């Protein structure tokens, strides 16, 4: 019973301590941001807020949610995330299934696989991508934020490995009963692939939600900015003119407090979705990792 030995117990104690410190390093900045967003102007401006609000107030949230530009950017991010995640998972699911077959079932599988891997290793670059989107007439459209990253090859490889670990007997039984490949895919593979789909959906969702550079690159009108680009413009560039925010509207509130409120509201959707998908993470990530 190796788990009862003294070295293993010492390792477990240090392991728990290390993971606890790591968890605190992740969660403490978020708690600090929440505390600043709920604090008064004087305390926030003087950096007197640590992990608990000082002069508690919801004024920053009222001002943020009353900003039409913020709500517009939030709505664009919601549409982009929902549509981009759904389309991305459909493409990945349909591409990974045939590529998971062996060469005898799908001739030319290796050629297609290397084609996808090549695009992952050698991307066209920012300038060709910008010219392509411009020539396609997608500038300032939602599709400019979704289509360039629609096929995530890394996620497709993870899904492909998941499919390869599905028992062959299930597919053979379905084919013997007369099922087509599409029926096998959607009636057999889809239900048992939910852990992998949930895990990859969260990866894709977080990628769309946090991506600010695409909005900066493809959106010339600030009214088409997604939330991440909107926040980047205010927080990093500190340029309120680009997002049509009048600094005088914030004279009774510390700009630091408003930024903290916007950051927390921006992170809230991911925080709300994560607990519902977290239970699939371990199973979704490790399936496909063990080779016999």
LINSUL-V37777 format. One record per residue. N is the residue number from 1. RES is the residue in one small letter. D_LAST is the distance of its C-alpha to the last C-alpha in whole Angstrom. Layout:
BEGIN
n=(N:N)
res=(RES:RES)
d_last=(D_LAST:D_LAST)
END
This chain:
BEGIN
n=(1:2:3:4:5:6:7:8:9:10:11:12:13:14:15:16:17:18:19:20:21:22:23:24:25:26:27:28:29:30:31:32:33:34:35:36:37:38:39:40:41:42:43:44:45:46:47:48:49:50:51:52:53:54:55:56:57:58:59:60:61:62:63:64:65:66:67:68:69:70:71:72:73:74:75:76:77:78:79:80:81:82:83:84:85:86:87:88:89:90:91:92:93:94:95:96:97:98:99:100:101:102:103:104:105:106:107:108:109:110:111:112:113:114:115:116:117:118:119:120:121:122:123:124:125:126:127:128:129:130:131:132:133:134:135:136:137:138:139:140:141:142:143:144:145:146:147:148:149:150:151:152:153:154:155:156:157:158:159:160:161:162:163:164:165:166:167:168:169:170:171:172:173:174:175:176:177:178:179:180:181:182:183:184:185:186:187:188:189:190:191:192:193:194:195:196:197:198:199:200:201:202:203:204:205:206:207:208:209:210:211:212:213:214:215:216:217:218:219:220:221:222:223:224:225:226:227:228:229:230:231:232:233:234:235:236:237:238:239:240:241:242:243:244:245:246:247:248:249:250:251:252:253:254:255:256:257:258:259:260:261:262:263:264:265:266:267:268:269:270:271:272:273:274:275:276:277:278:279:280:281:282:283:284:285:286:287:288:289:290:291:292)
res=(x:x:x:x:x:x:x:x:x:x:x:x:x:x:x:x:x:x:x:x:x:x:x:x:x:x:x:x:x:x:x:x:x:x:x:x:x:x:x:x:x:x:x:x:x:x:x:x:x:x:x:x:x:x:x:x:x:x:x:x:x:x:x:x:x:x:x:x:x:x:x:x:x:x:x:x:x:x:x:x:x:x:x:x:x:x:x:x:x:x:x:x:x:x:x:x:x:x:x:x:x:x:x:x:x:x:x:x:x:x:x:x:x:x:x:x:x:x:x:x:x:x:x:x:x:x:x:x:x:x:x:x:x:x:x:x:x:x:x:x:x:x:x:x:x:x:x:x:x:x:x:x:x:x:x:x:x:x:x:x:x:x:x:x:x:x:x:x:x:x:x:x:x:x:x:x:x:x:x:x:x:x:x:x:x:x:x:x:x:x:x:x:x:x:x:x:x:x:x:x:x:x:x:x:x:x:x:x:x:x:x:x:x:x:x:x:x:x:x:x:x:x:x:x:x:x:x:x:x:x:x:x:x:x:x:x:x:x:x:x:x:x:x:x:x:x:x:x:x:x:x:x:x:x:x:x:x:x:x:x:x:x:x:x:x:x:x:x:x:x:x:x:x:x:x:x:x:x:x:x:x:x:x:x:x:x:x:x:x:x:x:x)
d_last=(26:25:26:30:30:33:31:28:31:32:29:29:33:32:29:31:34:32:31:34:36:33:34:38:38:36:38:42:42:42:44:47:47:48:50:52:52:54:56:60:61:63:60:57:59:60:56:57:54:51:49:52:54:58:60:58:58:57:59:56:54:57:58:54:54:57:56:56:54:52:51:51:48:46:47:45:42:42:42:40:37:37:37:35:32:33:33:30:28:29:28:25:24:26:24:21:20:21:19:16:17:16:19:20:21:22:24:25:22:21:25:25:22:24:27:25:24:27:29:27:28:31:33:37:38:41:44:43:41:44:46:44:44:48:48:47:49:47:48:49:47:44:42:42:40:38:37:36:33:32:29:27:24:22:22:21:18:17:18:16:13:14:15:12:10:13:13:14:17:18:19:20:22:24:25:26:28:30:28:28:26:28:28:24:24:26:26:23:21:23:24:20:20:23:21:20:23:25:23:24:27:28:27:29:32:33:33:35:37:37:38:42:42:41:44:46:45:46:49:52:54:53:53:50:48:45:45:43:45:48:47:47:50:52:50:49:52:54:56:57:59:56:55:59:59:62:62:65:64:62:65:65:61:59:57:54:54:54:51:49:50:49:46:45:46:43:40:41:39:36:37:38:34:32:32:31:28:27:26:23:22:19:17:18:17:14:12:10:10:7:4:0)
END
